Amino acid sequence: MNALLPILILLTSFVPAVLTFFIPDDRHRLRNALNLTGAVLKLGLVTFMLNEVAGGAVYESQFEFAPGLFLLLRVDALSLLFLTLSAALWFLTTIYAIAYFGKKPELSRFFGFFSLCVAATTGIALSGTLISFFIFFELLTLSTWPLVVHKRDEKSLAAGRAYLAYAMPASAVLLVAIVWLESAVGPVEFTDTVDFSTLDDTSQRILFALFIVGLGAKTALIPLHGWLPLAMAAPAPVSALLHAVAVVKAGAFGIMRVIFDVFGLDRVHSLGVATPLAVLAAATILWGSIRALGQENIKKRLAYSTVSQVSYIIMGIALGGPYAVIGGLAHLVHQGLMKITLFFCAGAFDERAGVTRVDQLDGLGGRMPWTATCFTLGALGMIGLPPTAGFVTKIYLGVGALQSGAPWAVGVLIASTLLNAGYFLPLVYRLWFRPAPESAGRIAPSPMLTAPAIVAALSFLTVGVMAGSEFSPLGWATLIAERGYLQ
């Protein structure tokens, strides 16, 4: 059973993906039921494993897919952090996408690639070796591109070209790093850190840089972030998936694996590459926030916010202090819950009211109160106000920065918080304190479109209030850190 569970978890996404491609477009109920069933099964399996893995259990499955090359799937505490986020948000996004698209054409193609994208993300979380990780990392690129270009208009196709222009060269760099490393030290598993005795320090530093470049495009580290705002041409469910759990989180998760399970945190600091990475993440935090200030399109403003917010994860891990590492790990989940709430709301604003720009938000709070309330909570969470999950992250990162002897990072957090307020509070003000245009009509509520946003908003409020719980993202991040990921 231990060997079967990782495969079953992967199949809960992969099987619906394959079958959905063959379902006729007019069989909406069958397609929806298939995708929701897969999402519910995955949630059930993940919930079952949480208690077992907390007690030290590890689930593992391995098989040879080519001579000398093995695909290893492993569920450990770190993989389960990402896997739980993926499972929960896949379920919510599936409900949201069903309501968002209704009975529009070409949805079998969309939901097929949608589930394939989730399967690739699941595989990334489960990967127990570098080779396994690379296979699923590339599958993620191939499955998300059709989602980005789903509308097939010029704007979407241009976004797709930009995505590939960043993703493919970065993948080539990542492959070079993997081949170089494994030719020197042999196959790399994510269990014990690698024996680098055959490589000098300079080679190790170059290898580390290659890994960061290879993973940095999907993580949206500057200057490799340019594709992400352009990808907002995709439908709202795709934007939610890209920003909250799939592409950017896959890159951040990959950097975690490289730091923790390939090099080890001690070696990263002894090589002198941790501080440059933390500085790069800090620069990305500030640059993303500054660019968000000038965006009039709501989804683009949220996209630059993602560029900024995901780098909190990288900065926390790179700083290396106990609280910084725990804060970075927890923010993998915290940011996902807050950002998917914001994108659910932005999509509902567009779908129900035709609102896509900041200057169109006036008075929308009174016309769409539930959606506007969720958006407001998401914005306040991103700013870092208590009792939201964003507050917990920033407190831990701030204390961790002082523990790490990097008070400059506290300044980055303060500046980022002020910038967050600068680009979110005007939106909240327009929603609630500006009068609606005289021509504005009544907006009929859409419960199926609103419910996922409400659940996501309640989730990040709950994990903020219950941060001290053993099974909160913060509690789970503490468990991961205590199992050998601290200096």
C-alpha positions in Angstrom: 0.0 0.0 0.0 2.9 2.4 0.8 4.2 1.9 -2.8 0.7 2.3 -4.3 -0.4 5.6 -2.7 2.0 7.9 -4.6 0.9 6.4 -7.9 -2.8 6.6 -7.0 -2.4 10.3 -6.1 -0.8 11.0 -9.5 -3.5 9.1 -11.3 -6.3 11.1 -9.7 -5.2 14.0 -12.0 -3.7 12.1 -14.9 -6.6 9.7 -15.6 -9.2 12.5 -15.7 -6.9 14.5 -18.0 -6.6 11.7 -20.5 -10.3 10.8 -20.5 -11.4 14.4 -20.7 -9.8 14.8 -24.1 -12.1 12.2 -25.5 -15.4 13.5 -24.0 -17.5 15.4 -26.6 -17.8 19.1 -25.9 -21.5 18.9 -25.3 -21.2 16.3 -22.5 -20.7 19.0 -19.8 -22.0 17.0 -16.9 -19.9 13.9 -17.6 -16.7 16.1 -18.0 -17.5 18.1 -14.9 -18.2 15.0 -12.8 -15.0 13.3 -13.9 -12.8 16.2 -13.0 -14.5 16.9 -9.7 -14.3 13.2 -8.8 -10.6 13.2 -9.4 -10.2 16.3 -7.3 -12.2 14.8 -4.4 -10.2 11.5 -4.5 -6.9 13.4 -4.4 -8.1 15.5 -1.4 -9.1 12.3 0.4 -5.8 10.5 -0.2 -3.8 13.6 0.9 -5.9 14.0 4.0 -5.3 10.3 4.9 -1.6 10.7 4.6 -1.2 13.9 6.7 -1.4 12.2 10.0 0.8 9.3 8.9 3.6 11.5 7.5 3.4 13.7 10.6 4.3 10.6 12.5 7.3 9.9 10.3 5.9 7.7 7.6 7.3 8.0 4.0 5.4 6.6 1.0 7.5 5.7 -2.0 7.1 4.1 -5.4 9.9 3.5 -8.0 10.0 2.0 -11.5 12.5 2.0 -14.3 11.4 3.9 -17.4 14.7 3.6 -19.4 17.9 1.6 -18.8 19.5 3.0 -15.7 16.8 5.8 -15.3 14.2 5.5 -12.6 11.1 7.5 -11.8 10.9 7.8 -8.1 7.7 9.1 -6.4 8.0 9.9 -2.7 5.6 11.5 -0.2 7.6 13.1 2.6 6.8 16.2 4.8 8.1 18.7 2.3 6.3 17.1 -0.7 3.1 16.9 1.3 3.2 20.7 2.0 3.0 21.4 -1.7 0.8 18.4 -2.5 -1.9 19.5 0.0 -1.9 23.0 -1.5 -2.2 21.5 -5.0 -5.0 19.2 -4.0 -7.1 21.8 -2.2 -6.8 24.5 -4.8 -7.4 22.1 -7.7 -10.7 21.2 -6.2 -11.7 24.9 -5.7 -10.4 26.0 -9.1 -12.3 23.1 -10.8 -15.6 24.3 -9.2 -14.7 27.9 -10.2 -13.8 27.0 -13.8 -17.1 25.1 -14.3 -19.1 28.1 -13.1 -16.9 30.6 -15.1 -17.1 28.8 -18.5 -20.6 27.4 -18.2 -21.3 25.7 -21.6 -18.8 27.5 -23.8 -17.1 25.5 -26.6 -13.8 23.7 -26.5 -14.0 22.9 -22.8 -12.9 19.3 -23.1 -9.6 20.6 -24.5 -9.3 23.1 -21.7 -10.2 20.8 -18.8 -7.9 18.1 -20.3 -4.9 20.3 -20.2 -6.1 21.8 -16.9 -6.0 18.4 -15.3 -2.7 17.5 -17.0 -1.2 20.7 -15.5 -2.3 19.5 -12.1 -0.9 16.1 -12.7 2.5 17.6 -13.6 2.4 19.8 -10.5 1.5 16.7 -8.4 4.5 14.9 -10.0 6.8 17.7 -9.2 5.7 17.5 -5.5 6.1 13.8 -5.5 9.5 13.6 -7.3 12.2 11.9 -5.3 15.1 12.4 -7.7 16.4 15.2 -9.9 15.5 13.3 -13.1 11.9 12.7 -11.9 11.6 16.3 -11.1 12.9 17.4 -14.5 10.4 15.2 -16.3 7.4 16.6 -14.5 8.8 20.1 -14.7 8.8 19.9 -18.5 5.4 18.3 -18.6 4.2 21.3 -16.7 5.5 23.6 -19.4 3.9 21.6 -22.1 0.5 21.4 -20.3 0.3 25.1 -19.3 1.1 26.6 -22.7 -2.3 25.4 -24.2 -4.0 27.0 -21.2 -2.3 30.3 -21.7 -3.3 30.4 -25.4 -6.8 29.0 -24.8 -8.6 32.1 -26.3 -6.4 31.9 -29.4 -6.5 35.6 -30.0 -3.4 37.6 -30.8 -2.9 38.7 -27.2 -3.1 35.1 -26.0 -0.8 33.8 -28.7 1.8 36.5 -27.9 1.6 35.6 -24.2 2.2 31.9 -25.2 5.2 32.8 -27.3 6.7 34.9 -24.4 6.1 32.0 -21.9 8.0 29.5 -24.1 10.7 32.1 -24.8 11.4 32.2 -21.1 10.6 28.6 -20.1 12.5 26.6 -22.8 16.0 28.3 -22.5 15.6 28.0 -18.7 14.8 24.3 -19.0 17.9 23.8 -21.1 20.0 25.5 -18.4 18.4 23.3 -15.8 19.1 20.2 -17.9 22.8 21.2 -18.2 23.0 21.6 -14.4 21.5 18.1 -13.8 23.7 16.4 -16.4 26.8 18.1 -15.1 26.0 17.2 -11.5 24.9 13.6 -12.0 27.9 12.9 -14.3 30.1 14.0 -11.4 28.3 12.5 -8.4 25.9 9.9 -9.8 22.0 9.9 -9.6 20.7 12.5 -7.1 17.9 11.5 -4.7 16.1 14.0 -2.4 17.0 12.1 0.7 20.5 13.0 1.8 22.5 15.9 0.5 25.0 15.2 -2.3 28.6 14.3 -1.7 30.4 17.1 -3.6 33.9 15.9 -2.9 34.6 15.4 -6.7 33.7 19.1 -7.4 35.7 22.1 -6.3 34.0 25.1 -4.8 34.0 27.2 -8.0 32.2 24.4 -9.9 29.7 24.1 -7.1 29.0 27.8 -7.2 28.5 27.7 -11.0 26.2 24.7 -10.6 24.1 26.4 -8.0 23.8 29.5 -10.3 22.7 27.2 -13.2 20.0 25.6 -11.0 18.7 29.1 -9.9 18.6 30.3 -13.5 16.9 27.0 -14.7 14.2 27.3 -12.0 14.1 31.1 -11.8 12.0 31.6 -14.9 9.0 29.7 -13.5 9.7 31.3 -10.1 9.5 34.8 -11.8 12.8 36.0 -10.3 14.0 39.1 -12.0 15.0 39.4 -14.8 13.2 36.2 -15.8 9.8 37.4 -14.8 8.6 39.1 -18.0 6.3 36.2 -19.1 4.1 36.3 -16.1 2.2 39.6 -16.5 1.8 38.8 -20.2 0.2 35.4 -19.3 -2.8 37.3 -17.8 -4.3 37.2 -21.3 -5.4 33.7 -20.2 -8.8 33.0 -18.7 -9.2 33.7 -15.0 -9.2 30.1 -13.9 -5.8 29.7 -15.6 -4.4 32.8 -14.0 -5.6 31.5 -10.6 -3.8 28.2 -11.2 -0.6 29.7 -12.5 -0.2 32.2 -9.6 -1.4 30.1 -6.7 -0.2 26.6 -7.2 1.1 25.6 -10.6 4.0 27.3 -12.4 5.4 29.9 -10.0 5.1 27.6 -7.0 6.7 24.7 -8.9 9.7 26.9 -9.5 9.9 28.0 -5.9 9.4 24.4 -4.7 12.3 23.3 -7.1 14.6 25.9 -5.5 13.6 24.5 -2.1 14.6 21.0 -3.2 17.9 22.2 -4.6 18.8 24.2 -1.4 17.6 21.6 1.1 18.1 18.2 -0.6 20.8 18.7 -3.2 23.3 21.2 -1.7 22.1 21.5 1.8 21.6 24.8 3.7 25.0 24.6 5.4 26.8 24.2 2.1 24.8 27.0 0.4 26.0 29.4 3.1 29.6 28.1 3.2 29.8 28.6 -0.6 28.7 32.2 -0.2 25.8 31.9 -2.6 23.0 32.3 0.0 23.3 36.0 0.4 23.4 36.8 -3.3 20.2 34.7 -3.7 18.5 36.5 -0.8 19.5 39.8 -2.3 18.1 38.7 -5.7 14.8 37.7 -4.0 14.7 41.0 -2.2 15.2 42.9 -5.4 12.4 40.9 -7.0 10.1 41.7 -4.0 10.6 45.4 -4.4 10.6 45.5 -8.2 7.4 43.5 -8.5 5.7 45.8 -6.0 6.9 49.0 -7.7 5.7 47.7 -11.1 2.3 46.8 -9.6 1.8 50.4 -8.6 1.5 51.5 -12.2 -0.8 48.8 -13.5 -4.3 49.8 -14.4 -5.4 46.3 -15.5 -6.5 44.4 -12.3 -5.0 41.1 -13.3 -1.7 42.6 -14.3 -1.5 44.4 -11.0 -2.1 41.0 -9.3 0.5 39.4 -11.6 3.2 41.9 -10.5 2.1 41.3 -6.9 2.8 37.6 -7.5 6.3 38.4 -8.8 6.9 40.1 -5.5 5.2 37.8 -3.1 6.6 34.5 -4.4 10.1 35.8 -3.7 9.3 36.0 0.0 9.6 32.2 -0.1 13.1 32.4 -1.7 14.3 35.1 0.6 13.3 33.3 3.7 14.9 30.0 2.6 18.1 31.8 1.5 18.4 33.8 4.8 18.7 30.4 6.6 17.6 31.5 10.1 15.1 29.1 11.8 12.1 31.6 11.7 13.1 32.7 8.2 13.1 29.2 6.8 9.8 28.3 8.6 8.2 31.6 7.3 9.4 30.9 3.7 8.0 27.4 3.8 4.6 28.5 5.3 4.3 31.3 2.7 4.2 28.6 -0.1 0.7 27.9 1.2 -0.2 31.3 2.6 0.5 33.1 -0.7 -1.4 30.5 -2.6 -4.6 30.8 -0.6 -4.5 34.6 -0.7 -3.6 35.0 -4.3 -6.2 32.5 -5.6 -8.8 34.4 -3.6 -7.8 37.6 -5.4 -7.8 36.0 -8.9 -11.2 34.3 -8.2 -12.6 37.7 -7.4 -10.9 39.4 -10.4 -12.4 36.8 -12.7 -15.8 37.3 -11.2 -15.6 41.1 -11.6 -14.8 40.5 -15.3 -17.4 37.8 -15.9 -20.3 39.3 -14.0 -19.7 43.1 -14.4 -17.2 43.4 -17.3 -14.8 45.1 -14.9 -11.1 44.6 -15.8 -9.5 48.0 -14.9 -8.9 49.7 -11.6 -10.9 52.7 -12.6 -14.0 50.5 -13.2 -14.1 49.3 -9.6 -16.1 52.3 -8.3 -19.0 51.2 -6.2 -18.7 47.6 -7.1 -18.7 46.6 -3.4 -22.4 47.4 -3.2 -23.2 45.5 -6.4 -21.1 42.4 -5.7 -20.7 42.4 -1.9 -19.6 38.9 -1.3 -17.0 39.0 -4.0 -15.8 42.4 -3.0 -15.5 41.3 0.6 -13.3 38.4 -0.3 -11.2 40.6 -2.6 -10.8 43.1 0.3 -9.7 40.3 2.7 -7.2 39.0 0.1 -5.7 42.5 -0.3 -5.4 43.0 3.4 -3.8 39.6 3.7 -1.2 40.5 1.1 -0.4 43.8 2.9 0.1 41.6 6.0 -2.6 42.8 8.4 -3.5 40.6 11.4 -5.1 38.1 11.7 -4.4 37.0 8.1 -1.9 34.4 7.0 0.1 37.2 5.4 0.7 38.7 8.8 2.1 35.4 10.1 4.5 35.2 7.2 5.9 38.7 7.6 6.4 38.3 11.3 8.3 35.1 10.9 10.4 36.4 8.0 11.2 39.6 10.0 12.3 37.7 13.1 14.2 35.2 10.9 16.0 38.0 9.2 17.3 39.3 12.6 18.2 35.7 13.6 20.2 35.4 10.4 22.1 38.7 11.0 20.4 40.4 8.0 18.6 43.4 9.4 18.5 44.8 5.8 15.8 42.2 5.0 13.6 43.7 7.7 13.8 47.0 5.7 12.8 45.1 2.6 9.8 43.7 4.3 8.7 47.1 5.6 9.2 48.7 2.2 7.3 45.9 0.6 4.4 46.2 3.0 4.1 49.9 2.3 4.2 49.2 -1.4 1.6 46.5 -1.0 -0.7 49.0 0.7 0.1 51.5 -2.1 -1.3 49.2 -4.8 -4.0 47.4 -2.9 -5.7 50.0 -0.8 -6.8 52.2 -3.7 -8.7 49.2 -5.1 -10.4 48.6 -1.8 -11.2 52.3 -1.6 -12.8 52.3 -5.0 -14.8 49.2 -4.2 -16.4 50.5 -1.1 -16.1 54.3 -0.9 -16.5 55.6 -4.5 -20.1 55.8 -5.9 -21.0 53.5 -8.7 -21.6 55.0 -12.2 -25.2 56.1 -12.8 -25.5 53.7 -15.6 -24.4 50.8 -13.4 -27.2 48.1 -13.3 -27.9 45.3 -10.9 -25.6 42.3 -11.0 -27.2 38.9 -10.4 -25.3 36.8 -7.9 -23.5 33.6 -9.1 -23.2 31.3 -6.1 -20.9 28.8 -7.8 -18.6 31.6 -8.9 -18.5 33.2 -5.5 -18.3 30.1 -3.2 -14.7 29.2 -4.1 -13.5 32.7 -3.3 -15.4 32.6 0.0 -13.8 29.2 1.0 -10.3 30.4 0.0 -10.7 33.6 2.0 -12.0 31.8 5.0 -9.0 29.4 4.6 -6.3 32.0 4.8 -8.1 33.7 7.7 -8.3 30.4 9.5 -4.6 29.4 9.0 -3.7 32.9 10.3 -5.8 32.6 13.4 -4.9 29.0 14.0 -1.2 29.3 13.1 -0.2 27.6 16.3 -2.0 24.4 15.3 0.2 21.4 14.5 -1.5 20.9 11.1 -1.6 24.6 10.1 0.8 25.5 7.3 3.1 27.2 9.9 2.9 24.1 12.1 3.7 21.8 9.2 6.6 24.1 8.0 8.0 23.9 11.6 7.8 20.1 11.3 9.7 20.2 8.0 12.4 22.5 9.3 12.9 20.4 12.4 13.5 17.3 10.3 16.9 18.5 9.2 16.4 21.5 7.0 17.8 24.1 9.4 21.5 25.2 9.7 
